[in-house]
Amino acid sequence: RVGQVCVMIHSGSRGLGHQVATDSIFAMEKSMTRDGIQLNDRQLACARISSPEGQDYLSAMACAANFAWVNRSAMTFLCRQAFAKVFDKSPVELGMSVIYDVSHNIAKIEDHIVDGQLKTLLVHRKGATRAFPPHHPLIPVDYQLTGQPVLIGGTMGTCSYVLTGTEHGMKAAWGSTCHGAGRARSRNNARNKLDYKQVMESLKVKGIAIRVASPKLIMEEAPESYKDCDAVVATAHDAGLSRKAVRL
């Protein structure tokens, strides 16, 4: 609605999730040799779900997901406090309720059709998120008619989106779609190639204020470090993996 404010918070477990991945890849590389699993890329390291390495990973992943949830909850609290201070009204009076919260980059045990048969799978979405269709039993009652909300966080200086899951996406990609624009530059490349002052000036021209602990984080998360969010979302929409709902 005109005059309505919508706040999107996009944060994960930060260093904890990265450490979980690093430790798990190291452990799984050893288990692959033991179990005779061969891959052409160490970043795809895996382990049998029932193995000690598999169970350790799932436990550590759940810990990181919980930590990420607490991060978002803390930022939501601080955001509400800021609005309450400015408008001199409580968050309840301002109607600042959480519309949806979901974890990205996570493994979930789900049932899917594989070669015509219903099978229970552990679906690990990396750089992706769930996008279940309308009427799916695992999405909240409020979204049974629309399909699962898909939060696409843009970058500093670009738009963000809310999409919804589709039946085609469920069949073609096990209910998965993108969870962001995706990086166009590696973090290292962004730190070395982008100029801190130029990025800050570009954001200032767009009316964007920012506070950050380290200048290198500015370059890593600069709009130039990511693909075009509009183009990525349009691709997912046109492919039928998810459907555009709101552009923020």
C-alpha positions as YAML, in Angstrom:
chain: A
units: angstrom
residues:
- id: 1
  name: ARG
  ca: [0.00, 0.00, 0.00]
- id: 2
  name: VAL
  ca: [1.07, 3.61, -0.52]
- id: 3
  name: GLY
  ca: [2.88, 4.80, 2.58]
- id: 4
  name: GLN
  ca: [3.44, 1.32, 3.95]
- id: 5
  name: VAL
  ca: [6.95, 0.34, 5.07]
- id: 6
  name: CYS
  ca: [8.26, -3.19, 4.60]
- id: 7
  name: VAL
  ca: [11.54, -4.26, 6.17]
- id: 8
  name: MET
  ca: [13.42, -7.26, 4.78]
- id: 9
  name: ILE
  ca: [16.20, -8.72, 6.92]
- id: 10
  name: HIS
  ca: [18.60, -11.05, 5.13]
- id: 11
  name: SER
  ca: [21.19, -12.61, 7.43]
- id: 12
  name: GLY
  ca: [22.49, -16.05, 8.20]
- id: 13
  name: SER
  ca: [24.91, -17.61, 10.66]
- id: 14
  name: ARG
  ca: [27.87, -15.67, 9.23]
- id: 15
  name: GLY
  ca: [31.21, -17.15, 10.31]
- id: 16
  name: LEU
  ca: [29.64, -20.11, 12.11]
- id: 17
  name: GLY
  ca: [28.04, -21.53, 8.97]
- id: 18
  name: HIS
  ca: [31.28, -21.10, 7.03]
- id: 19
  name: GLN
  ca: [33.21, -22.91, 9.77]
- id: 20
  name: VAL
  ca: [30.69, -25.76, 9.79]
- id: 21
  name: ALA
  ca: [31.15, -26.17, 6.04]
- id: 22
  name: THR
  ca: [34.95, -26.02, 6.27]
- id: 23
  name: ASP
  ca: [35.12, -28.60, 9.06]
- id: 24
  name: SER
  ca: [32.56, -30.86, 7.39]
- id: 25
  name: ILE
  ca: [34.28, -30.86, 4.00]
- id: 26
  name: PHE
  ca: [37.54, -31.89, 5.68]
- id: 27
  name: ALA
  ca: [35.83, -34.73, 7.58]
- id: 28
  name: MET
  ca: [33.78, -35.87, 4.59]
- id: 29
  name: GLU
  ca: [36.80, -36.05, 2.30]
- id: 30
  name: LYS
  ca: [38.19, -38.75, 4.60]
- id: 31
  name: SER
  ca: [34.87, -40.60, 4.76]
- id: 32
  name: MET
  ca: [34.54, -40.59, 0.95]
- id: 33
  name: THR
  ca: [37.84, -42.42, 0.67]
- id: 34
  name: ARG
  ca: [36.65, -44.93, 3.26]
- id: 35
  name: ASP
  ca: [33.24, -45.42, 1.61]
- id: 36
  name: GLY
  ca: [34.45, -45.41, -2.00]
- id: 37
  name: ILE
  ca: [32.67, -42.20, -3.04]
- id: 38
  name: GLN
  ca: [34.35, -40.37, -5.94]
- id: 39
  name: LEU
  ca: [33.66, -36.76, -7.00]
- id: 40
  name: ASN
  ca: [35.33, -34.31, -9.38]
- id: 41
  name: ASP
  ca: [35.08, -31.29, -7.04]
- id: 42
  name: ARG
  ca: [36.00, -31.26, -3.34]
- id: 43
  name: GLN
  ca: [33.36, -28.57, -2.75]
- id: 44
  name: LEU
  ca: [30.79, -31.29, -3.43]
- id: 45
  name: ALA
  ca: [32.16, -33.40, -0.58]
- id: 46
  name: CYS
  ca: [29.46, -35.58, 0.92]
- id: 47
  name: ALA
  ca: [28.88, -38.43, 3.33]
- id: 48
  name: ARG
  ca: [26.30, -41.13, 3.85]
- id: 49
  name: ILE
  ca: [23.48, -39.66, 5.94]
- id: 50
  name: SER
  ca: [23.66, -42.46, 8.52]
- id: 51
  name: SER
  ca: [27.45, -42.21, 8.91]
- id: 52
  name: PRO
  ca: [29.05, -40.41, 11.88]
- id: 53
  name: GLU
  ca: [30.18, -37.64, 9.51]
- id: 54
  name: GLY
  ca: [26.69, -37.26, 8.08]
- id: 55
  name: GLN
  ca: [25.04, -37.08, 11.48]
- id: 56
  name: ASP
  ca: [27.70, -34.66, 12.79]
- id: 57
  name: TYR
  ca: [27.06, -32.38, 9.82]
- id: 58
  name: LEU
  ca: [23.28, -32.37, 10.30]
- id: 59
  name: SER
  ca: [23.71, -31.50, 13.97]
- id: 60
  name: ALA
  ca: [26.19, -28.70, 13.24]
- id: 61
  name: MET
  ca: [23.99, -27.40, 10.40]
- id: 62
  name: ALA
  ca: [20.98, -27.25, 12.73]
- id: 63
  name: CYS
  ca: [23.09, -25.33, 15.25]
- id: 64
  name: ALA
  ca: [24.10, -22.80, 12.57]
- id: 65
  name: ALA
  ca: [20.47, -22.46, 11.41]
- id: 66
  name: ASN
  ca: [19.35, -21.78, 14.98]
- id: 67
  name: PHE
  ca: [22.10, -19.21, 15.40]
- id: 68
  name: ALA
  ca: [20.98, -17.52, 12.15]
- id: 69
  name: TRP
  ca: [17.37, -17.47, 13.38]
- id: 70
  name: VAL
  ca: [18.48, -15.76, 16.60]
- id: 71
  name: ASN
  ca: [20.48, -13.23, 14.54]
- id: 72
  name: ARG
  ca: [17.39, -12.30, 12.55]
- id: 73
  name: SER
  ca: [15.26, -12.20, 15.70]
- id: 74
  name: ALA
  ca: [17.73, -9.81, 17.36]
- id: 75
  name: MET
  ca: [17.81, -7.55, 14.30]
- id: 76
  name: THR
  ca: [14.01, -7.60, 14.14]
- id: 77
  name: PHE
  ca: [13.89, -6.47, 17.77]
- id: 78
  name: LEU
  ca: [16.35, -3.63, 17.13]
- id: 79
  name: CYS
  ca: [14.42, -2.59, 14.01]
- id: 80
  name: ARG
  ca: [11.18, -2.44, 15.97]
- id: 81
  name: GLN
  ca: [12.86, -0.40, 18.70]
- id: 82
  name: ALA
  ca: [14.11, 2.12, 16.12]
- id: 83
  name: PHE
  ca: [10.65, 2.57, 14.59]
- id: 84
  name: ALA
  ca: [9.08, 2.85, 18.04]
- id: 85
  name: LYS
  ca: [11.56, 5.59, 19.00]
- id: 86
  name: VAL
  ca: [10.99, 7.62, 15.83]
- id: 87
  name: PHE
  ca: [7.19, 7.35, 15.75]
- id: 88
  name: ASP
  ca: [6.68, 7.31, 19.53]
- id: 89
  name: LYS
  ca: [4.46, 4.25, 19.24]
- id: 90
  name: SER
  ca: [4.91, 0.63, 20.25]
- id: 91
  name: PRO
  ca: [5.74, -1.99, 17.60]
- id: 92
  name: VAL
  ca: [2.26, -3.44, 18.19]
- id: 93
  name: GLU
  ca: [0.61, -0.08, 17.51]
- id: 94
  name: LEU
  ca: [2.71, 0.24, 14.36]
- id: 95
  name: GLY
  ca: [1.66, -3.23, 13.20]
- id: 96
  name: MET
  ca: [5.25, -4.45, 12.93]
- id: 97
  name: SER
  ca: [4.56, -8.18, 12.82]
- id: 98
  name: VAL
  ca: [6.82, -10.74, 11.14]
- id: 99
  name: ILE
  ca: [5.27, -11.84, 7.85]
- id: 100
  name: TYR
  ca: [7.62, -14.72, 7.16]
- id: 101
  name: ASP
  ca: [10.99, -16.11, 8.24]
- id: 102
  name: VAL
  ca: [12.83, -18.93, 6.49]
- id: 103
  name: SER
  ca: [16.29, -20.48, 6.39]
- id: 104
  name: HIS
  ca: [18.28, -20.56, 3.15]
- id: 105
  name: ASN
  ca: [21.19, -22.87, 2.30]
- id: 106
  name: ILE
  ca: [19.93, -25.76, 4.40]
- id: 107
  name: ALA
  ca: [19.22, -29.49, 4.11]
- id: 108
  name: LYS
  ca: [15.68, -30.76, 4.68]
- id: 109
  name: ILE
  ca: [14.20, -34.26, 4.76]
- id: 110
  name: GLU
  ca: [11.36, -34.26, 2.22]
- id: 111
  name: ASP
  ca: [9.23, -36.58, 0.09]
- id: 112
  name: HIS
  ca: [9.53, -36.20, -3.70]
- id: 113
  name: ILE
  ca: [8.63, -38.12, -6.83]
- id: 114
  name: VAL
  ca: [11.71, -39.77, -8.38]
- id: 115
  name: ASP
  ca: [11.25, -41.83, -11.55]
- id: 116
  name: GLY
  ca: [7.56, -42.10, -10.81]
- id: 117
  name: GLN
  ca: [8.02, -43.26, -7.22]
- id: 118
  name: LEU
  ca: [7.58, -41.34, -3.97]
- id: 119
  name: LYS
  ca: [10.88, -41.29, -2.09]
- id: 120
  name: THR
  ca: [12.13, -39.71, 1.13]
- id: 121
  name: LEU
  ca: [15.18, -37.56, 0.37]
- id: 122
  name: LEU
  ca: [17.57, -35.22, 2.11]
- id: 123
  name: VAL
  ca: [17.44, -32.15, -0.16]
- id: 124
  name: HIS
  ca: [20.37, -29.77, 0.37]
- id: 125
  name: ARG
  ca: [19.70, -26.37, -1.17]
- id: 126
  name: LYS
  ca: [22.90, -24.35, -1.65]
- id: 127
  name: GLY
  ca: [22.40, -20.89, -3.10]
- id: 128
  name: ALA
  ca: [18.74, -21.83, -3.11]
- id: 129
  name: THR
  ca: [15.65, -21.95, -0.94]
- id: 130
  name: ARG
  ca: [12.40, -23.84, -0.63]
- id: 131
  name: ALA
  ca: [9.60, -22.76, -2.97]
- id: 132
  name: PHE
  ca: [6.74, -25.17, -2.29]
- id: 133
  name: PRO
  ca: [3.51, -24.75, -4.29]
- id: 134
  name: PRO
  ca: [0.00, -23.88, -3.07]
- id: 135
  name: HIS
  ca: [-1.75, -26.54, -0.94]
- id: 136
  name: HIS
  ca: [1.51, -28.23, 0.10]
- id: 137
  name: PRO
  ca: [1.16, -29.67, 3.63]
- id: 138
  name: LEU
  ca: [4.53, -28.31, 4.81]
- id: 139
  name: ILE
  ca: [3.74, -24.63, 4.31]
- id: 140
  name: PRO
  ca: [1.75, -22.50, 6.80]
- id: 141
  name: VAL
  ca: [-2.02, -22.25, 6.58]
- id: 142
  name: ASP
  ca: [-1.79, -18.53, 5.71]
- id: 143
  name: TYR
  ca: [0.03, -19.35, 2.48]
- id: 144
  name: GLN
  ca: [-1.85, -22.45, 1.37]
- id: 145
  name: LEU
  ca: [-3.56, -20.54, -1.43]
- id: 146
  name: THR
  ca: [-0.56, -18.51, -2.60]
- id: 147
  name: GLY
  ca: [2.30, -20.96, -2.28]
- id: 148
  name: GLN
  ca: [5.34, -20.64, -0.03]
- id: 149
  name: PRO
  ca: [6.83, -17.13, 0.18]
- id: 150
  name: VAL
  ca: [10.34, -16.92, -1.30]
- id: 151
  name: LEU
  ca: [12.50, -14.10, 0.05]
- id: 152
  name: ILE
  ca: [15.03, -12.83, -2.50]
- id: 153
  name: GLY
  ca: [17.37, -10.41, -0.78]
- id: 154
  name: GLY
  ca: [18.96, -7.94, -3.19]
- id: 155
  name: THR
  ca: [22.15, -6.03, -2.50]
- id: 156
  name: MET
  ca: [22.90, -2.59, -1.12]
- id: 157
  name: GLY
  ca: [21.59, -0.31, -3.85]
- id: 158
  name: THR
  ca: [19.32, -2.77, -5.63]
- id: 159
  name: CYS
  ca: [15.79, -4.07, -5.20]
- id: 160
  name: SER
  ca: [14.65, -7.21, -3.40]
- id: 161
  name: TYR
  ca: [11.74, -9.55, -4.19]
- id: 162
  name: VAL
  ca: [9.14, -11.76, -2.64]
- id: 163
  name: LEU
  ca: [8.21, -14.71, -4.88]
- id: 164
  name: THR
  ca: [5.89, -17.67, -4.38]
- id: 165
  name: GLY
  ca: [6.39, -21.37, -5.06]
- id: 166
  name: THR
  ca: [4.80, -23.15, -8.02]
- id: 167
  name: GLU
  ca: [3.64, -26.63, -8.93]
- id: 168
  name: HIS
  ca: [6.02, -26.70, -11.89]
- id: 169
  name: GLY
  ca: [8.93, -25.81, -9.62]
- id: 170
  name: MET
  ca: [7.96, -28.65, -7.33]
- id: 171
  name: LYS
  ca: [8.16, -31.16, -10.16]
- id: 172
  name: ALA
  ca: [11.16, -29.71, -12.00]
- id: 173
  name: ALA
  ca: [13.38, -28.70, -9.06]
- id: 174
  name: TRP
  ca: [11.89, -30.40, -5.99]
- id: 175
  name: GLY
  ca: [10.35, -27.13, -4.86]
- id: 176
  name: SER
  ca: [13.54, -25.04, -5.12]
- id: 177
  name: THR
  ca: [14.44, -21.65, -6.54]
- id: 178
  name: CYS
  ca: [17.20, -19.03, -6.19]
- id: 179
  name: HIS
  ca: [17.64, -17.29, -2.84]
- id: 180
  name: GLY
  ca: [19.36, -14.18, -4.15]
- id: 181
  name: ALA
  ca: [21.02, -12.65, -7.18]
- id: 182
  name: GLY
  ca: [24.19, -14.73, -6.78]
- id: 183
  name: ARG
  ca: [27.73, -13.43, -6.81]
- id: 184
  name: ALA
  ca: [29.29, -12.03, -9.99]
- id: 185
  name: ARG
  ca: [32.64, -11.55, -8.23]
- id: 186
  name: SER
  ca: [34.31, -13.66, -5.57]
- id: 187
  name: ARG
  ca: [34.82, -11.94, -2.23]
- id: 188
  name: ASN
  ca: [38.56, -11.81, -2.85]
- id: 189
  name: ASN
  ca: [38.12, -10.31, -6.33]
- id: 190
  name: ALA
  ca: [35.70, -7.69, -4.98]
- id: 191
  name: ARG
  ca: [38.15, -6.65, -2.24]
- id: 192
  name: ASN
  ca: [41.01, -6.31, -4.73]
- id: 193
  name: LYS
  ca: [39.21, -4.77, -7.70]
- id: 194
  name: LEU
  ca: [36.60, -2.42, -6.22]
- id: 195
  name: ASP
  ca: [37.43, 0.95, -4.70]
- id: 196
  name: TYR
  ca: [36.01, 1.61, -1.25]
- id: 197
  name: LYS
  ca: [35.46, 5.34, -1.79]
- id: 198
  name: GLN
  ca: [33.79, 4.84, -5.17]
- id: 199
  name: VAL
  ca: [31.38, 2.25, -3.77]
- id: 200
  name: MET
  ca: [30.49, 4.54, -0.84]
- id: 201
  name: GLU
  ca: [29.96, 7.51, -3.17]
- id: 202
  name: SER
  ca: [27.75, 5.44, -5.48]
- id: 203
  name: LEU
  ca: [25.57, 4.41, -2.54]
- id: 204
  name: LYS
  ca: [25.44, 7.99, -1.26]
- id: 205
  name: VAL
  ca: [24.16, 9.24, -4.64]
- id: 206
  name: LYS
  ca: [21.32, 6.72, -4.36]
- id: 207
  name: GLY
  ca: [20.44, 8.01, -0.90]
- id: 208
  name: ILE
  ca: [21.73, 4.90, 0.86]
- id: 209
  name: ALA
  ca: [23.37, 5.29, 4.27]
- id: 210
  name: ILE
  ca: [25.54, 2.52, 5.67]
- id: 211
  name: ARG
  ca: [27.57, 1.70, 8.76]
- id: 212
  name: VAL
  ca: [30.09, -1.11, 8.64]
- id: 213
  name: ALA
  ca: [32.88, -2.40, 10.86]
- id: 214
  name: SER
  ca: [35.38, -2.99, 8.05]
- id: 215
  name: PRO
  ca: [35.80, -1.29, 4.62]
- id: 216
  name: LYS
  ca: [36.49, -4.65, 2.96]
- id: 217
  name: LEU
  ca: [32.95, -5.77, 3.76]
- id: 218
  name: ILE
  ca: [31.65, -2.86, 1.68]
- id: 219
  name: MET
  ca: [33.37, -4.17, -1.44]
- id: 220
  name: GLU
  ca: [32.34, -7.77, -0.77]
- id: 221
  name: GLU
  ca: [28.67, -6.80, -0.59]
- id: 222
  name: ALA
  ca: [28.68, -3.96, -3.13]
- id: 223
  name: PRO
  ca: [26.02, -4.12, -5.88]
- id: 224
  name: GLU
  ca: [28.83, -4.59, -8.42]
- id: 225
  name: SER
  ca: [29.78, -7.85, -6.68]
- id: 226
  name: TYR
  ca: [26.45, -9.45, -7.56]
- id: 227
  name: LYS
  ca: [24.45, -10.33, -10.65]
- id: 228
  name: ASP
  ca: [21.44, -8.27, -11.75]
- id: 229
  name: CYS
  ca: [18.69, -9.18, -9.26]
- id: 230
  name: ASP
  ca: [15.90, -8.26, -11.72]
- id: 231
  name: ALA
  ca: [17.37, -10.52, -14.39]
- id: 232
  name: VAL
  ca: [17.88, -13.47, -12.03]
- id: 233
  name: VAL
  ca: [14.32, -13.23, -10.69]
- id: 234
  name: ALA
  ca: [12.93, -12.87, -14.22]
- id: 235
  name: THR
  ca: [14.75, -16.08, -15.19]
- id: 236
  name: ALA
  ca: [13.29, -18.00, -12.25]
- id: 237
  name: HIS
  ca: [9.83, -16.57, -13.03]
- id: 238
  name: ASP
  ca: [10.01, -17.35, -16.76]
- id: 239
  name: ALA
  ca: [11.26, -20.88, -16.02]
- id: 240
  name: GLY
  ca: [8.24, -21.41, -13.76]
- id: 241
  name: LEU
  ca: [10.38, -22.26, -10.71]
- id: 242
  name: SER
  ca: [8.74, -19.44, -8.75]
- id: 243
  name: ARG
  ca: [6.34, -16.60, -9.40]
- id: 244
  name: LYS
  ca: [6.87, -12.86, -8.86]
- id: 245
  name: ALA
  ca: [4.73, -11.44, -6.06]
- id: 246
  name: VAL
  ca: [6.26, -8.21, -4.71]
- id: 247
  name: ARG
  ca: [9.22, -6.05, -5.77]
- id: 248
  name: LEU
  ca: [10.74, -4.11, -2.86]
...
